[in-house]
Amino acid sequence: MEDSGAITVLLQRFQEGDDVAQNELMQAVQGELRVIASRYMRREKVGHTLQTTALVNEAYLKLVNVKTASWQDRAHFFAVAAQIMRRILVDHARQHIAGKRGGGMEALPLNEALVFAPEKSGQLIELDEALKLLEQRDPRAGQVIELRFFGGLSVEESAEVMKVSPRTVRREWTFARAWLREQLGLQPEQDGSDA
């Protein structure tokens, strides 16, 4: 992990219009963005993935083009990065399903194409829709899922981003996972872990 303070300083310099900071920021965050992207890719069926590099690059381009963002710190940046990656994957899944139904989608080059198994595309969309329902019902629980599950942030990092206690994050994490499992028709977790 890169030094949290250094990334925060780069984010501030970038927001102030320092073009050099953008290049330094990319070098500083690329490794962690790759880790987040890899977490997403591990959930995909073997041989059916968006290339990690393409996902990282697309997410980074979207991140640096967010002109209205007021980056608080490193954790905030990576939380937004996780959310953007989720949106990219869901959009690709929707395109894949539309293409399967004769949607007339053009084939993408391999470095940009998302090659989903149809069942994985549907599952990702179903998860996204359930998460949207959760966010409507309990926005804080939805944010915890976004930060922990998709962003890979720790309980403490999530608490820092959300400006709540780690205990609150753990409670919301437990509730949100149980609620999503029920919505998706999955079996309850047997091990009782909260990680």
N, C-alpha and C positions, 0 to 999 in steps of 0.2 A: 504494500500500500504506500502511496506517495504521501509526503508530509501534508497533513491537513491544512496547516497554516499557509504553506506555499501555494497550494491550489486556491485557497480563498483569496490570497493576494493577487494571483493571476486573474481570477474571475473579476475582481474589482478593477484591475487595470484594463481588462477587456471591455467591461461596461463603460469605462471612461473613454473608450475609443482608441486604445493603444493596440495597433495592428500587430506589433511584435508579440504582444501578450497572447494573441490568438494562436500563433504557431507554438509558443511555449506551452500554452494550455493543452493543445492537442497532444504534444509529447508527454505531458505530465499525466493526462487522464486516459490515454489510449489503452494502457494495460488494464485499468479497472473497468473501462467500458467493454473490453474484450472478455473479462471475467463475467460481467453481467450478461453479455450476449451468449457466452458459453452456457450459463445457467439455463437460459431459454432453450438453447439448442439441445441440451441433455434431455429435455422433456419430449423431444421429437423422436419419432421412430428412426432407428438406425437406417442411414442411407436416404433419409427424407428430411433434408435440412436446408435452410437458407445459410449460405456461407457466413460464418461468423464475421469475417472482414467486411462483407457487404452490409451486414446489419449494423456493425460499428460505424462504418462510414456514413451510412444514411442517417443514423441517429445523430451523429456528431454534426452533420450539415444542418439538421433541423434544430439542434441545440444552439448553434452559433447564430442562427437566423432568428432566434426568439429575441426580438428587440425590446419587448416589454418586461422581460425577466429581470427581477431584482435578486440576483444570486446572493443568498445569505452566507453560504459556506459550501464546503466540499460535499457534505451530506445532502444538502438541498439540491445541488447540481446532479448528483447521482440518482437521487429520487426522481427528478424530472427525466433523466436519461432512461431510467427503467420504464417510466410511463410511456415515453416516446417509443421505446423498443416494443412494448406491448402493442401499441397502436399500429406500428409497422407490420408486426406479425399478424394481427387480426385483419388488417387491410389486405395483406397477401392471401390469407386464408379465404377471405370473402371473394377475392378475384379468382382464386383457384376453383372455388365452388361454382362461381358464375361461368367460368370457362368450361367446366364439366357439363354445364347445362346449356351449352351453346351460346355463351355470352359474347363470343367473337373476340376474346382477349388475344392480343398479340403475344407470341412467345418472347420471353425475355432471354438475354444472354445468360449463360450459366452462372456468372458471378453475381447476377442480380435476381435470378429466378428462385422462387420458393417452390420446392418440390415436396408437397405434402401428400401423404396418404390421405384419401378422402375422409377416413374416419378421424384422423388427427385434425384436419381442417375444421370439421364439424365440432369436435371437442373443444378446440380453442375458441371458436365463436360462442359455443354454449357457455364456457367459462367466462368469457368477456361479458356476455349478457347477464349471467348470474352476478358477476362483480358489479355491474351497473345497478342492478336491483339492490344489492347490498349497500352501495354508495348512496342510493336514495333513502334507504331505510336507516342507515347508520353511517354517515360520512366518515367518521373517525375510524370505524372498523374497516371500511373500504380502503382508507389511506394506509392503515397498518398492513393490509394484505399487499397493497401496491409496493410499499417500502420493503417489507420483509421477504415476501415470496418472489416478487418480480425484481426488486432492486437488490436483494441479498443483503440489506442493511441489518446490522445487529439490533437487538432490543434497545441498547443504549443509543445507537445512532438514530434509530427511528424516533426515540423519545426526544432527542435533541432537535430533529427536524420538525417534529410536531409540537414541541414545547410543552410536553406532558411528562409525567414520571414514567420510568421503566415499568413500574407495576401496572400502570394504566395500559401501556403497550401490550404487556403480557396478557392482561385480561381481555383486551380487544382482539388480540391474536387468537386466543382460545375460542372466543365467541365466533369470530369471523370464519375460522376454519370449520367449525362445527356447522354453522349456518350454510356455508358454501357446499359442504359435503351433502347435507340434506337436500339442498336445491338441485344438486347434480345427480342425486340418487346413488351416492357412493356409500359404502359401509363406513360406520364410525371407526375412528382410529382405535386400535386395540392397545397400543403401548402407553397411551396417556402422556406422551412427551409434549413439551410446549416449544420445542425448537423449530 
